[in-house]
Amino acid sequence: MGWIASIIIGGLAGWIASNIMKTDTGILMNIILGIVGAFVANLIFGFLGVSFSGIIGNLIAGLVGAIILIYGYRAIKK
């Protein structure tokens, strides 16, 4: 997958995660959350033997990872 597609999918995943978790983040933060979230989810699920591929798989990985990051940030912030 190319860089532009990764940014678009990351932005979409971050936006969906921010709506699910009820956060008010901007478009840049959504993109960062989605891309870093995809990396985190692939790392965690890689240890469990699960891999994601394709656009839908990367969107799911980005979404799950972004939710994990938002949850972790909230847990540390309290």
Contacts in CASP RR format, 6 or more apart in sequence:
PFRMAT RR
TARGET T0000
AUTHOR 0000-0000-0000
METHOD contacts of the structure
MODEL  1
MGWIASIIIGGLAGWIASNIMKTDTGILMNIILGIVGAFVANLIFGFLGV
SFSGIIGNLIAGLVGAIILIYGYRAIKK
1 9 0 8 1.000
1 54 0 8 1.000
1 55 0 8 1.000
1 58 0 8 1.000
5 55 0 8 1.000
6 35 0 8 1.000
6 38 0 8 1.000
6 58 0 8 1.000
7 31 0 8 1.000
7 35 0 8 1.000
9 34 0 8 1.000
9 38 0 8 1.000
9 55 0 8 1.000
9 58 0 8 1.000
9 59 0 8 1.000
9 62 0 8 1.000
10 30 0 8 1.000
10 31 0 8 1.000
10 33 0 8 1.000
10 34 0 8 1.000
10 35 0 8 1.000
10 38 0 8 1.000
10 58 0 8 1.000
10 59 0 8 1.000
10 62 0 8 1.000
11 27 0 8 1.000
11 30 0 8 1.000
11 31 0 8 1.000
11 33 0 8 1.000
11 34 0 8 1.000
11 35 0 8 1.000
12 59 0 8 1.000
13 33 0 8 1.000
13 34 0 8 1.000
13 37 0 8 1.000
13 38 0 8 1.000
13 58 0 8 1.000
13 59 0 8 1.000
13 61 0 8 1.000
13 62 0 8 1.000
13 63 0 8 1.000
13 65 0 8 1.000
13 66 0 8 1.000
14 25 0 8 1.000
14 30 0 8 1.000
14 31 0 8 1.000
14 33 0 8 1.000
14 34 0 8 1.000
14 62 0 8 1.000
14 63 0 8 1.000
14 66 0 8 1.000
15 27 0 8 1.000
15 30 0 8 1.000
16 63 0 8 1.000
16 66 0 8 1.000
17 30 0 8 1.000
17 33 0 8 1.000
17 34 0 8 1.000
17 62 0 8 1.000
17 63 0 8 1.000
17 65 0 8 1.000
17 66 0 8 1.000
17 67 0 8 1.000
17 70 0 8 1.000
18 24 0 8 1.000
18 25 0 8 1.000
18 26 0 8 1.000
18 29 0 8 1.000
18 30 0 8 1.000
18 33 0 8 1.000
18 66 0 8 1.000
18 70 0 8 1.000
20 63 0 8 1.000
20 67 0 8 1.000
21 67 0 8 1.000
21 70 0 8 1.000
21 71 0 8 1.000
23 70 0 8 1.000
25 33 0 8 1.000
33 66 0 8 1.000
33 69 0 8 1.000
33 70 0 8 1.000
34 62 0 8 1.000
34 63 0 8 1.000
34 65 0 8 1.000
34 66 0 8 1.000
35 62 0 8 1.000
36 65 0 8 1.000
36 66 0 8 1.000
36 69 0 8 1.000
37 61 0 8 1.000
37 62 0 8 1.000
37 64 0 8 1.000
37 65 0 8 1.000
37 66 0 8 1.000
37 68 0 8 1.000
37 69 0 8 1.000
38 58 0 8 1.000
38 61 0 8 1.000
38 62 0 8 1.000
38 65 0 8 1.000
40 65 0 8 1.000
40 68 0 8 1.000
40 69 0 8 1.000
41 52 0 8 1.000
41 61 0 8 1.000
41 62 0 8 1.000
41 64 0 8 1.000
41 65 0 8 1.000
41 68 0 8 1.000
42 51 0 8 1.000
42 52 0 8 1.000
42 61 0 8 1.000
44 65 0 8 1.000
44 68 0 8 1.000
45 51 0 8 1.000
45 52 0 8 1.000
45 61 0 8 1.000
52 58 0 8 1.000
52 60 0 8 1.000
52 61 0 8 1.000
END
